[in-house]
Amino acid sequence: MRNVDEAALASAAATRFRSEYDYAVWEYLRSPKVITALEGMSGGKIVEYPQGPFTMRKDDHQFFQPMYIASFGDRTEKELFDEEKTGWGWRQAAKIEPEQTMLPTTCKMERPS
């Protein structure tokens, strides 16, 4: 289980760029070299979440990964966690593969130079 520091999140959300360093990092991430490296990127686990493989489409930088539909109800031995001591838990109802969500793009994005 992850701990979320709500105060830190609120503080970060209140100010977009707190320093010249933050702005420099933002500009670097928008650089052609970084953008080109991200195009067509694919991989396994994302951060610490187990969603599975992901892909970033080169044409429009859309990010695709498996999508899950879950239901919430009476907990059985299959649900590991008792949500807030309610006796209820989450269970996976469906999984949608990335290929099923990819629509053709109409993006006319200008390529970085």
N, C-alpha and C positions, 0 to 999 in steps of 0.2 A: 504494500500500500504506500502511495506517495503522500508526503506531507506537502501541503500548499501553504505558502506564506502569503495570506491575504493582504497584509499591510504592504508587503513588498510589491505585490501585483498592482495595488491601488496607486502606490507611489510611482511605479514605472509607467502606468497608464496616464498619469497626470501630466507628464512631460515627455514629449517625443524625443527631443535631443537635449540632453542635459549639459553637453559639453562639445567642444570642437572635436574631440576624439570620437564621440558618438556619430557626429556628422561625417567625419572622415571614413568611418567604417561603413556608413550608409552609402556614401559615394563609391567606395571600393566595391561593395556588393552589386552596384549597378554598372560596373565596368564591363566592357566587352569581353575581357579575358574570363571573368567569372561567369558571365551569362553564357558564353560559348561552352564552358566546362559543364554547366548544368543541363544543357540541351541534350536530350536523349538519355539522360542519367537514369539508371535503374539500380535497384539493390534489394537488400533483405529487410531486416527489421528497421523501423524508424524510431529514432530516439530510444525509448525504453518500452515502446508499445509493440505488441506482437501481431500487428495487422497483416504482416506478410510482405511479399514483394511489392515494389512500387516502380512507376515509370513516369518521367517527365517528358511530355511530347515536345519535340523540337519546334514544330510549326507555330505553337501558341503558348508554350510553357505551362500547359495544363498538367496537373499532377494527378495520377491515377493509382489507386490502391484498392484492395478488397473493401467492400462495404458490408457491414453487419447489421442485421435487424434483430433486436432483442425484445423479449417480453418480460414483464415483471409480475410475479405472482407467488403463490404459496411455495415455500422453499422445500425441496426434496434433498436427498443425499447427493444429487448431482450438482446442486448449486453450493459452491464452497463457502459463500459469504452470506451472512444474515444482515441484510441492509438495514442499518440503524436499529438493530434489535427489534425488527417488526415481524420476524418470522417469514419474511418474503425474500426472494432472491431473483437475480437476473439469469435468464437462459437464452441461448442463441436460438432464434427462430428461423433465420435464413442467412446465407452468405451470398453476396453478389460479386462475381469476379470482375476485375477491372475492364476486361474486354467487352463485357455487357453494358458498360456505361460510357464507352467511347463513341461520341458522335462526331461526324465530320466537322472540321473547323472551317470557318469563313474568315479567319483572322488574316489581316493584311499588315501584320506587324513589320516595322522596319528592322532589318537585321543590324546588329552592332557592327561597327567597322573598326 
